[in-house]
Amino acid sequence: MNWRPAVRIDRCVCQRLLFAQLLPVARANGWTLETIMDETGCGDQCGMCRPYLRAMLADGTTVFSEILEDVADDVVVLGDEAS
């Protein structure tokens, strides 16, 4: 059995901003990822939150239990293996 520790990703750690706080502001103002980066700094420093910000904008998710990775303009779930 492959055991993995629980993962909870819910914020930009560089800016200490919760995705749940950011989503309503982004939606109300029609922000894109680039606008979020410009207005808040989220995704603009270490970049680790960019795939989560993309997913948040796409489907409204604000808490993630999987580690995502940005690959070009696609979001990939790490650990998923293609059959």
N, C-alpha and C positions, 0 to 999 in steps of 0.2 A: 504494500500500500504506500502510495506517495503522499506523505503528509506535508502540508504547507501551512505556515503560520497565517493567521487571519490578517488581512490587509484592510485598512480603512484610510482612504485618501479623500479628503474633503476640503482642501484649501491649497492656496499658493503659499508655500512655506517662506518664500523670500519676502513677500508683502504681508504675510499673516492675515490673508483675506479669505474667508470661507466662500466656497462656490455658492452656497445657499444665500449669502448676502449679495454676491455679485450678479447672480442670474436675474433677479427682478429689475435691477438697474440696467443691465445689458439689454434685456427684452424691451423695457420701457423706452429706451433710447435708440433701439435698432443697431446696437453695436455689433461689429464683426470681431473676429479674433484680433485683428490689427488695431481696432479701436480700443479694445480692452487693454491691450499692451500699452498703447499710447496714454490712455486715461488713468490706468491704475498701476502700471509697471508689472502686472502679473504676466508671466510668460516671457518677459523681456530680460530677465537676469539669467538664472540657471537654465530656464527653459523646460524643466521637468514637468510643469503643469500644463504645457501647451496641448498635449493630447487630451487631457481632461477638460480643458476649456473648450476644445473643439467638440468633444462629446456633449458637454453641457449645453452648448449652443444648438447642437443638432437635435437632442432629444430631452433636454431638461434635467438630466441626471446631475445630482450635486454631491452624491456620496458614491465612491467606487470601491469595489472589493477585489479588483484585479489591477495588476500593474500594466499600464499602457505605454506604448512607445510610438513616437512620431516617426513615420517613414515617409518621406516626401510629404504628400498631402493626405496620406492614409493613416488611420490609427490601427495599430496592431496590438493584440493582447499577447503579452509575453507568456510563454509556457504552452500556448496552443500549438500543436503540431499538425501539419497537414498530413492527411492519410494518403 
